Amino acid sequence: MTFIQIVSFQCRDLAGLREVEDEWLSATEGRRTLRRETVLVDRDDPTRFVTVNEFDSYESAMQNSTLPETDVMAAKVGALLIGEPTYWNLEVVQETDFTVG
């Protein structure tokens, strides 16, 4: 079953975050298990972000988490954040596509 991790955080340097992520993407090519990421910004507070990270399963998310490059990325990202991030680890129990008639 699909596993979703939502991370809420504050940051003033989105370009710096993207640079760190690009490094991680390059370093983990062919080994990472992250399937999709959506980055959202709060329209009322441009320092507040939410990422929605999609994995095939909880197990694949944990596999991704144990990559050494993920620890390196987390340390670099942590240095760019304002305060601590908040995590939600969610199992998908239902999906409905309302665009299909």
HELIX and SHEET records of a PDB file:
HELIX    1   1 LEU A   14  ALA A   27  1                                  14    
HELIX    2   2 TYR A   58  SER A   65  1                                   8    
HELIX    3   3 PRO A   68  LEU A   80  1                                  13    
SHEET    1   A 4 ARG A  36  ASP A  42  0                                        
SHEET    2   A 4 ASP A  45  PHE A  55 -1                                        
SHEET    3   A 4 PHE A   3  CYS A  11 -1                                        
SHEET    4   A 4 LEU A  81  GLU A  91 -1                                        
END                                                                             
